[in-house]
Amino acid sequence: MLEIEKVKEKITQLDESEAKSLLMIIYARLDTAINGNGGDEFIKKTIIDLFDIYKRLPDKKELKNN
């Protein structure tokens, strides 16, 4: 399975509360990157960190099996 398909599956497993929390985290990080004074390097790091959030989402199917 392609990485993007795995991430899509993990996202669809989120309940409403989890999805809202994830959106708030993403917004806060983007706001800090754009409106802060960290410069281009901080913006790049923020993008990489946000991308990694999706990779680290738990797979609820795997959690139930353990």
GUDO-125181 format. One record per atom (N, C-alpha, C): residue in three letters; residue number from 1; chain; x, y, z. Coordinates in steps of 0.02 Angstrom, whole numbers. Example, Ala and Ser with C-alpha at 12.3 -4.5 7.8 and 13.67 -1.06 7.14 Angstrom:
BEGIN
<mimar><code>ALA</code><pos>1</pos><unit>A</unit><east>660</east><north>-284</north><up>390</up></mimar>
<mimar><code>ALA</code><pos>1</pos><unit>A</unit><east>615</east><north>-225</north><up>390</up></mimar>
<mimar><code>ALA</code><pos>1</pos><unit>A</unit><east>660</east><north>-165</north><up>390</up></mimar>
<mimar><code>SER</code><pos>2</pos><unit>A</unit><east>642</east><north>-112</north><up>354</up></mimar>
<mimar><code>SER</code><pos>2</pos><unit>A</unit><east>684</east><north>-53</north><up>357</up></mimar>
<mimar><code>SER</code><pos>2</pos><unit>A</unit><east>645</east><north>2</north><up>394</up></mimar>
END
This chain:
BEGIN
<mimar><code>MET</code><pos>1</pos><unit>A</unit><east>42</east><north>-59</north><up>0</up></mimar>
<mimar><code>MET</code><pos>1</pos><unit>A</unit><east>0</east><north>0</north><up>0</up></mimar>
<mimar><code>MET</code><pos>1</pos><unit>A</unit><east>45</east><north>62</north><up>0</up></mimar>
<mimar><code>LEU</code><pos>2</pos><unit>A</unit><east>27</east><north>111</north><up>-40</up></mimar>
<mimar><code>LEU</code><pos>2</pos><unit>A</unit><east>65</east><north>173</north><up>-43</up></mimar>
<mimar><code>LEU</code><pos>2</pos><unit>A</unit><east>58</east><north>212</north><up>22</up></mimar>
<mimar><code>GLU</code><pos>3</pos><unit>A</unit><east>109</east><north>252</north><up>38</up></mimar>
<mimar><code>GLU</code><pos>3</pos><unit>A</unit><east>109</east><north>291</north><up>99</up></mimar>
<mimar><code>GLU</code><pos>3</pos><unit>A</unit><east>47</east><north>336</north><up>104</up></mimar>
<mimar><code>ILE</code><pos>4</pos><unit>A</unit><east>30</east><north>369</north><up>49</up></mimar>
<mimar><code>ILE</code><pos>4</pos><unit>A</unit><east>-27</east><north>414</north><up>51</up></mimar>
<mimar><code>ILE</code><pos>4</pos><unit>A</unit><east>-92</east><north>377</north><up>65</up></mimar>
<mimar><code>GLU</code><pos>5</pos><unit>A</unit><east>-98</east><north>316</north><up>40</up></mimar>
<mimar><code>GLU</code><pos>5</pos><unit>A</unit><east>-157</east><north>275</north><up>54</up></mimar>
<mimar><code>GLU</code><pos>5</pos><unit>A</unit><east>-160</east><north>256</north><up>128</up></mimar>
<mimar><code>LYS</code><pos>6</pos><unit>A</unit><east>-103</east><north>241</north><up>158</up></mimar>
<mimar><code>LYS</code><pos>6</pos><unit>A</unit><east>-101</east><north>225</north><up>229</up></mimar>
<mimar><code>LYS</code><pos>6</pos><unit>A</unit><east>-122</east><north>285</north><up>271</up></mimar>
<mimar><code>VAL</code><pos>7</pos><unit>A</unit><east>-97</east><north>344</north><up>252</up></mimar>
<mimar><code>VAL</code><pos>7</pos><unit>A</unit><east>-115</east><north>405</north><up>288</up></mimar>
<mimar><code>VAL</code><pos>7</pos><unit>A</unit><east>-189</east><north>420</north><up>281</up></mimar>
<mimar><code>LYS</code><pos>8</pos><unit>A</unit><east>-216</east><north>413</north><up>220</up></mimar>
<mimar><code>LYS</code><pos>8</pos><unit>A</unit><east>-287</east><north>424</north><up>209</up></mimar>
<mimar><code>LYS</code><pos>8</pos><unit>A</unit><east>-329</east><north>379</north><up>253</up></mimar>
<mimar><code>GLU</code><pos>9</pos><unit>A</unit><east>-309</east><north>316</north><up>258</up></mimar>
<mimar><code>GLU</code><pos>9</pos><unit>A</unit><east>-346</east><north>268</north><up>299</up></mimar>
<mimar><code>GLU</code><pos>9</pos><unit>A</unit><east>-344</east><north>288</north><up>373</up></mimar>
<mimar><code>LYS</code><pos>10</pos><unit>A</unit><east>-286</east><north>310</north><up>396</up></mimar>
<mimar><code>LYS</code><pos>10</pos><unit>A</unit><east>-279</east><north>332</north><up>466</up></mimar>
<mimar><code>LYS</code><pos>10</pos><unit>A</unit><east>-322</east><north>393</north><up>479</up></mimar>
<mimar><code>ILE</code><pos>11</pos><unit>A</unit><east>-325</east><north>440</north><up>431</up></mimar>
<mimar><code>ILE</code><pos>11</pos><unit>A</unit><east>-365</east><north>500</north><up>440</up></mimar>
<mimar><code>ILE</code><pos>11</pos><unit>A</unit><east>-439</east><north>482</north><up>444</up></mimar>
<mimar><code>THR</code><pos>12</pos><unit>A</unit><east>-462</east><north>436</north><up>403</up></mimar>
<mimar><code>THR</code><pos>12</pos><unit>A</unit><east>-533</east><north>418</north><up>404</up></mimar>
<mimar><code>THR</code><pos>12</pos><unit>A</unit><east>-552</east><north>383</north><up>469</up></mimar>
<mimar><code>GLN</code><pos>13</pos><unit>A</unit><east>-503</east><north>356</north><up>505</up></mimar>
<mimar><code>GLN</code><pos>13</pos><unit>A</unit><east>-517</east><north>323</north><up>569</up></mimar>
<mimar><code>GLN</code><pos>13</pos><unit>A</unit><east>-525</east><north>372</north><up>626</up></mimar>
<mimar><code>LEU</code><pos>14</pos><unit>A</unit><east>-506</east><north>436</north><up>615</up></mimar>
<mimar><code>LEU</code><pos>14</pos><unit>A</unit><east>-511</east><north>485</north><up>668</up></mimar>
<mimar><code>LEU</code><pos>14</pos><unit>A</unit><east>-584</east><north>500</north><up>683</up></mimar>
<mimar><code>ASP</code><pos>15</pos><unit>A</unit><east>-601</east><north>508</north><up>747</up></mimar>
<mimar><code>ASP</code><pos>15</pos><unit>A</unit><east>-668</east><north>531</north><up>763</up></mimar>
<mimar><code>ASP</code><pos>15</pos><unit>A</unit><east>-668</east><north>608</north><up>760</up></mimar>
<mimar><code>GLU</code><pos>16</pos><unit>A</unit><east>-726</east><north>638</north><up>768</up></mimar>
<mimar><code>GLU</code><pos>16</pos><unit>A</unit><east>-732</east><north>711</north><up>760</up></mimar>
<mimar><code>GLU</code><pos>16</pos><unit>A</unit><east>-687</east><north>749</north><up>808</up></mimar>
<mimar><code>SER</code><pos>17</pos><unit>A</unit><east>-684</east><north>728</north><up>869</up></mimar>
<mimar><code>SER</code><pos>17</pos><unit>A</unit><east>-643</east><north>762</north><up>919</up></mimar>
<mimar><code>SER</code><pos>17</pos><unit>A</unit><east>-569</east><north>759</north><up>901</up></mimar>
<mimar><code>GLU</code><pos>18</pos><unit>A</unit><east>-546</east><north>701</north><up>880</up></mimar>
<mimar><code>GLU</code><pos>18</pos><unit>A</unit><east>-477</east><north>692</north><up>861</up></mimar>
<mimar><code>GLU</code><pos>18</pos><unit>A</unit><east>-460</east><north>735</north><up>799</up></mimar>
<mimar><code>ALA</code><pos>19</pos><unit>A</unit><east>-505</east><north>736</north><up>751</up></mimar>
<mimar><code>ALA</code><pos>19</pos><unit>A</unit><east>-494</east><north>775</north><up>691</up></mimar>
<mimar><code>ALA</code><pos>19</pos><unit>A</unit><east>-490</east><north>850</north><up>706</up></mimar>
<mimar><code>LYS</code><pos>20</pos><unit>A</unit><east>-535</east><north>873</north><up>750</up></mimar>
<mimar><code>LYS</code><pos>20</pos><unit>A</unit><east>-534</east><north>944</north><up>769</up></mimar>
<mimar><code>LYS</code><pos>20</pos><unit>A</unit><east>-469</east><north>961</north><up>805</up></mimar>
<mimar><code>SER</code><pos>21</pos><unit>A</unit><east>-447</east><north>917</north><up>849</up></mimar>
<mimar><code>SER</code><pos>21</pos><unit>A</unit><east>-384</east><north>929</north><up>885</up></mimar>
<mimar><code>SER</code><pos>21</pos><unit>A</unit><east>-326</east><north>933</north><up>837</up></mimar>
<mimar><code>LEU</code><pos>22</pos><unit>A</unit><east>-324</east><north>888</north><up>789</up></mimar>
<mimar><code>LEU</code><pos>22</pos><unit>A</unit><east>-271</east><north>888</north><up>739</up></mimar>
<mimar><code>LEU</code><pos>22</pos><unit>A</unit><east>-271</east><north>952</north><up>699</up></mimar>
<mimar><code>LEU</code><pos>23</pos><unit>A</unit><east>-331</east><north>975</north><up>680</up></mimar>
<mimar><code>LEU</code><pos>23</pos><unit>A</unit><east>-335</east><north>1038</north><up>642</up></mimar>
<mimar><code>LEU</code><pos>23</pos><unit>A</unit><east>-311</east><north>1097</north><up>684</up></mimar>
<mimar><code>MET</code><pos>24</pos><unit>A</unit><east>-327</east><north>1098</north><up>748</up></mimar>
<mimar><code>MET</code><pos>24</pos><unit>A</unit><east>-304</east><north>1152</north><up>792</up></mimar>
<mimar><code>MET</code><pos>24</pos><unit>A</unit><east>-228</east><north>1153</north><up>798</up></mimar>
<mimar><code>ILE</code><pos>25</pos><unit>A</unit><east>-198</east><north>1094</north><up>805</up></mimar>
<mimar><code>ILE</code><pos>25</pos><unit>A</unit><east>-125</east><north>1088</north><up>809</up></mimar>
<mimar><code>ILE</code><pos>25</pos><unit>A</unit><east>-94</east><north>1114</north><up>744</up></mimar>
<mimar><code>ILE</code><pos>26</pos><unit>A</unit><east>-121</east><north>1093</north><up>688</up></mimar>
<mimar><code>ILE</code><pos>26</pos><unit>A</unit><east>-94</east><north>1115</north><up>623</up></mimar>
<mimar><code>ILE</code><pos>26</pos><unit>A</unit><east>-100</east><north>1190</north><up>616</up></mimar>
<mimar><code>TYR</code><pos>27</pos><unit>A</unit><east>-158</east><north>1218</north><up>633</up></mimar>
<mimar><code>TYR</code><pos>27</pos><unit>A</unit><east>-167</east><north>1290</north><up>628</up></mimar>
<mimar><code>TYR</code><pos>27</pos><unit>A</unit><east>-118</east><north>1328</north><up>672</up></mimar>
<mimar><code>ALA</code><pos>28</pos><unit>A</unit><east>-111</east><north>1305</north><up>734</up></mimar>
<mimar><code>ALA</code><pos>28</pos><unit>A</unit><east>-65</east><north>1340</north><up>781</up></mimar>
<mimar><code>ALA</code><pos>28</pos><unit>A</unit><east>7</east><north>1339</north><up>754</up></mimar>
<mimar><code>ARG</code><pos>29</pos><unit>A</unit><east>28</east><north>1282</north><up>728</up></mimar>
<mimar><code>ARG</code><pos>29</pos><unit>A</unit><east>96</east><north>1278</north><up>701</up></mimar>
<mimar><code>ARG</code><pos>29</pos><unit>A</unit><east>105</east><north>1323</north><up>640</up></mimar>
<mimar><code>LEU</code><pos>30</pos><unit>A</unit><east>55</east><north>1323</north><up>596</up></mimar>
<mimar><code>LEU</code><pos>30</pos><unit>A</unit><east>59</east><north>1366</north><up>537</up></mimar>
<mimar><code>LEU</code><pos>30</pos><unit>A</unit><east>58</east><north>1439</north><up>555</up></mimar>
<mimar><code>ASP</code><pos>31</pos><unit>A</unit><east>16</east><north>1458</north><up>602</up></mimar>
<mimar><code>ASP</code><pos>31</pos><unit>A</unit><east>12</east><north>1527</north><up>624</up></mimar>
<mimar><code>ASP</code><pos>31</pos><unit>A</unit><east>80</east><north>1550</north><up>652</up></mimar>
<mimar><code>THR</code><pos>32</pos><unit>A</unit><east>110</east><north>1508</north><up>692</up></mimar>
<mimar><code>THR</code><pos>32</pos><unit>A</unit><east>175</east><north>1525</north><up>721</up></mimar>
<mimar><code>THR</code><pos>32</pos><unit>A</unit><east>228</east><north>1532</north><up>666</up></mimar>
<mimar><code>ALA</code><pos>33</pos><unit>A</unit><east>226</east><north>1486</north><up>618</up></mimar>
<mimar><code>ALA</code><pos>33</pos><unit>A</unit><east>276</east><north>1488</north><up>564</up></mimar>
<mimar><code>ALA</code><pos>33</pos><unit>A</unit><east>267</east><north>1551</north><up>520</up></mimar>
<mimar><code>ILE</code><pos>34</pos><unit>A</unit><east>205</east><north>1568</north><up>505</up></mimar>
<mimar><code>ILE</code><pos>34</pos><unit>A</unit><east>193</east><north>1624</north><up>460</up></mimar>
<mimar><code>ILE</code><pos>34</pos><unit>A</unit><east>199</east><north>1691</north><up>495</up></mimar>
<mimar><code>ASN</code><pos>35</pos><unit>A</unit><east>174</east><north>1696</north><up>555</up></mimar>
<mimar><code>ASN</code><pos>35</pos><unit>A</unit><east>172</east><north>1761</north><up>591</up></mimar>
<mimar><code>ASN</code><pos>35</pos><unit>A</unit><east>230</east><north>1770</north><up>640</up></mimar>
<mimar><code>GLY</code><pos>36</pos><unit>A</unit><east>268</east><north>1718</north><up>651</up></mimar>
<mimar><code>GLY</code><pos>36</pos><unit>A</unit><east>326</east><north>1724</north><up>696</up></mimar>
<mimar><code>GLY</code><pos>36</pos><unit>A</unit><east>385</east><north>1753</north><up>659</up></mimar>
<mimar><code>ASN</code><pos>37</pos><unit>A</unit><east>441</east><north>1754</north><up>693</up></mimar>
<mimar><code>ASN</code><pos>37</pos><unit>A</unit><east>501</east><north>1784</north><up>662</up></mimar>
<mimar><code>ASN</code><pos>37</pos><unit>A</unit><east>556</east><north>1732</north><up>651</up></mimar>
<mimar><code>GLY</code><pos>38</pos><unit>A</unit><east>536</east><north>1670</north><up>639</up></mimar>
<mimar><code>GLY</code><pos>38</pos><unit>A</unit><east>585</east><north>1617</north><up>630</up></mimar>
<mimar><code>GLY</code><pos>38</pos><unit>A</unit><east>616</east><north>1614</north><up>561</up></mimar>
<mimar><code>GLY</code><pos>39</pos><unit>A</unit><east>586</east><north>1648</north><up>513</up></mimar>
<mimar><code>GLY</code><pos>39</pos><unit>A</unit><east>613</east><north>1649</north><up>446</up></mimar>
<mimar><code>GLY</code><pos>39</pos><unit>A</unit><east>598</east><north>1586</north><up>406</up></mimar>
<mimar><code>ASP</code><pos>40</pos><unit>A</unit><east>628</east><north>1583</north><up>347</up></mimar>
<mimar><code>ASP</code><pos>40</pos><unit>A</unit><east>615</east><north>1528</north><up>301</up></mimar>
<mimar><code>ASP</code><pos>40</pos><unit>A</unit><east>635</east><north>1460</north><up>329</up></mimar>
<mimar><code>GLU</code><pos>41</pos><unit>A</unit><east>689</east><north>1458</north><up>366</up></mimar>
<mimar><code>GLU</code><pos>41</pos><unit>A</unit><east>711</east><north>1393</north><up>394</up></mimar>
<mimar><code>GLU</code><pos>41</pos><unit>A</unit><east>659</east><north>1365</north><up>443</up></mimar>
<mimar><code>PHE</code><pos>42</pos><unit>A</unit><east>629</east><north>1409</north><up>484</up></mimar>
<mimar><code>PHE</code><pos>42</pos><unit>A</unit><east>578</east><north>1387</north><up>531</up></mimar>
<mimar><code>PHE</code><pos>42</pos><unit>A</unit><east>515</east><north>1364</north><up>494</up></mimar>
<mimar><code>ILE</code><pos>43</pos><unit>A</unit><east>498</east><north>1399</north><up>440</up></mimar>
<mimar><code>ILE</code><pos>43</pos><unit>A</unit><east>440</east><north>1379</north><up>400</up></mimar>
<mimar><code>ILE</code><pos>43</pos><unit>A</unit><east>451</east><north>1310</north><up>370</up></mimar>
<mimar><code>LYS</code><pos>44</pos><unit>A</unit><east>511</east><north>1299</north><up>344</up></mimar>
<mimar><code>LYS</code><pos>44</pos><unit>A</unit><east>528</east><north>1233</north><up>316</up></mimar>
<mimar><code>LYS</code><pos>44</pos><unit>A</unit><east>524</east><north>1179</north><up>369</up></mimar>
<mimar><code>LYS</code><pos>45</pos><unit>A</unit><east>551</east><north>1192</north><up>428</up></mimar>
<mimar><code>LYS</code><pos>45</pos><unit>A</unit><east>548</east><north>1143</north><up>483</up></mimar>
<mimar><code>LYS</code><pos>45</pos><unit>A</unit><east>476</east><north>1130</north><up>503</up></mimar>
<mimar><code>THR</code><pos>46</pos><unit>A</unit><east>435</east><north>1181</north><up>504</up></mimar>
<mimar><code>THR</code><pos>46</pos><unit>A</unit><east>365</east><north>1172</north><up>522</up></mimar>
<mimar><code>THR</code><pos>46</pos><unit>A</unit><east>329</east><north>1127</north><up>472</up></mimar>
<mimar><code>ILE</code><pos>47</pos><unit>A</unit><east>342</east><north>1138</north><up>409</up></mimar>
<mimar><code>ILE</code><pos>47</pos><unit>A</unit><east>311</east><north>1097</north><up>357</up></mimar>
<mimar><code>ILE</code><pos>47</pos><unit>A</unit><east>331</east><north>1023</north><up>365</up></mimar>
<mimar><code>ILE</code><pos>48</pos><unit>A</unit><east>394</east><north>1012</north><up>377</up></mimar>
<mimar><code>ILE</code><pos>48</pos><unit>A</unit><east>418</east><north>943</north><up>387</up></mimar>
<mimar><code>ILE</code><pos>48</pos><unit>A</unit><east>387</east><north>913</north><up>450</up></mimar>
<mimar><code>ASP</code><pos>49</pos><unit>A</unit><east>382</east><north>951</north><up>504</up></mimar>
<mimar><code>ASP</code><pos>49</pos><unit>A</unit><east>351</east><north>926</north><up>565</up></mimar>
<mimar><code>ASP</code><pos>49</pos><unit>A</unit><east>278</east><north>909</north><up>554</up></mimar>
<mimar><code>LEU</code><pos>50</pos><unit>A</unit><east>242</east><north>952</north><up>518</up></mimar>
<mimar><code>LEU</code><pos>50</pos><unit>A</unit><east>172</east><north>938</north><up>504</up></mimar>
<mimar><code>LEU</code><pos>50</pos><unit>A</unit><east>163</east><north>876</north><up>461</up></mimar>
<mimar><code>PHE</code><pos>51</pos><unit>A</unit><east>207</east><north>868</north><up>412</up></mimar>
<mimar><code>PHE</code><pos>51</pos><unit>A</unit><east>205</east><north>809</north><up>370</up></mimar>
<mimar><code>PHE</code><pos>51</pos><unit>A</unit><east>215</east><north>746</north><up>413</up></mimar>
<mimar><code>ASP</code><pos>52</pos><unit>A</unit><east>261</east><north>750</north><up>460</up></mimar>
<mimar><code>ASP</code><pos>52</pos><unit>A</unit><east>276</east><north>693</north><up>503</up></mimar>
<mimar><code>ASP</code><pos>52</pos><unit>A</unit><east>218</east><north>676</north><up>550</up></mimar>
<mimar><code>ILE</code><pos>53</pos><unit>A</unit><east>177</east><north>726</north><up>567</up></mimar>
<mimar><code>ILE</code><pos>53</pos><unit>A</unit><east>119</east><north>712</north><up>610</up></mimar>
<mimar><code>ILE</code><pos>53</pos><unit>A</unit><east>76</east><north>659</north><up>576</up></mimar>
<mimar><code>TYR</code><pos>54</pos><unit>A</unit><east>65</east><north>666</north><up>512</up></mimar>
<mimar><code>TYR</code><pos>54</pos><unit>A</unit><east>23</east><north>619</north><up>476</up></mimar>
<mimar><code>TYR</code><pos>54</pos><unit>A</unit><east>53</east><north>549</north><up>475</up></mimar>
<mimar><code>LYS</code><pos>55</pos><unit>A</unit><east>118</east><north>545</north><up>470</up></mimar>
<mimar><code>LYS</code><pos>55</pos><unit>A</unit><east>151</east><north>479</north><up>470</up></mimar>
<mimar><code>LYS</code><pos>55</pos><unit>A</unit><east>144</east><north>445</north><up>538</up></mimar>
<mimar><code>ARG</code><pos>56</pos><unit>A</unit><east>141</east><north>486</north><up>591</up></mimar>
<mimar><code>ARG</code><pos>56</pos><unit>A</unit><east>138</east><north>458</north><up>659</up></mimar>
<mimar><code>ARG</code><pos>56</pos><unit>A</unit><east>67</east><north>445</north><up>684</up></mimar>
<mimar><code>LEU</code><pos>57</pos><unit>A</unit><east>17</east><north>459</north><up>644</up></mimar>
<mimar><code>LEU</code><pos>57</pos><unit>A</unit><east>-51</east><north>445</north><up>666</up></mimar>
<mimar><code>LEU</code><pos>57</pos><unit>A</unit><east>-58</east><north>370</north><up>680</up></mimar>
<mimar><code>PRO</code><pos>58</pos><unit>A</unit><east>-89</east><north>353</north><up>735</up></mimar>
<mimar><code>PRO</code><pos>58</pos><unit>A</unit><east>-97</east><north>282</north><up>750</up></mimar>
<mimar><code>PRO</code><pos>58</pos><unit>A</unit><east>-148</east><north>250</north><up>704</up></mimar>
<mimar><code>ASP</code><pos>59</pos><unit>A</unit><east>-138</east><north>187</north><up>691</up></mimar>
<mimar><code>ASP</code><pos>59</pos><unit>A</unit><east>-187</east><north>148</north><up>653</up></mimar>
<mimar><code>ASP</code><pos>59</pos><unit>A</unit><east>-231</east><north>113</north><up>704</up></mimar>
<mimar><code>LYS</code><pos>60</pos><unit>A</unit><east>-293</east><north>135</north><up>710</up></mimar>
<mimar><code>LYS</code><pos>60</pos><unit>A</unit><east>-338</east><north>109</north><up>761</up></mimar>
<mimar><code>LYS</code><pos>60</pos><unit>A</unit><east>-351</east><north>35</north><up>752</up></mimar>
<mimar><code>LYS</code><pos>61</pos><unit>A</unit><east>-348</east><north>11</north><up>691</up></mimar>
<mimar><code>LYS</code><pos>61</pos><unit>A</unit><east>-358</east><north>-61</north><up>679</up></mimar>
<mimar><code>LYS</code><pos>61</pos><unit>A</unit><east>-302</east><north>-101</north><up>712</up></mimar>
<mimar><code>GLU</code><pos>62</pos><unit>A</unit><east>-240</east><north>-76</north><up>706</up></mimar>
<mimar><code>GLU</code><pos>62</pos><unit>A</unit><east>-183</east><north>-109</north><up>737</up></mimar>
<mimar><code>GLU</code><pos>62</pos><unit>A</unit><east>-187</east><north>-105</north><up>813</up></mimar>
<mimar><code>LEU</code><pos>63</pos><unit>A</unit><east>-209</east><north>-48</north><up>839</up></mimar>
<mimar><code>LEU</code><pos>63</pos><unit>A</unit><east>-215</east><north>-40</north><up>911</up></mimar>
<mimar><code>LEU</code><pos>63</pos><unit>A</unit><east>-266</east><north>-89</north><up>940</up></mimar>
<mimar><code>LYS</code><pos>64</pos><unit>A</unit><east>-321</east><north>-100</north><up>905</up></mimar>
<mimar><code>LYS</code><pos>64</pos><unit>A</unit><east>-372</east><north>-146</north><up>929</up></mimar>
<mimar><code>LYS</code><pos>64</pos><unit>A</unit><east>-347</east><north>-218</north><up>930</up></mimar>
<mimar><code>ASN</code><pos>65</pos><unit>A</unit><east>-303</east><north>-236</north><up>882</up></mimar>
<mimar><code>ASN</code><pos>65</pos><unit>A</unit><east>-278</east><north>-303</north><up>879</up></mimar>
<mimar><code>ASN</code><pos>65</pos><unit>A</unit><east>-225</east><north>-319</north><up>931</up></mimar>
<mimar><code>ASN</code><pos>66</pos><unit>A</unit><east>-197</east><north>-267</north><up>963</up></mimar>
<mimar><code>ASN</code><pos>66</pos><unit>A</unit><east>-144</east><north>-279</north><up>1013</up></mimar>
<mimar><code>ASN</code><pos>66</pos><unit>A</unit><east>-171</east><north>-282</north><up>1081</up></mimar>
END
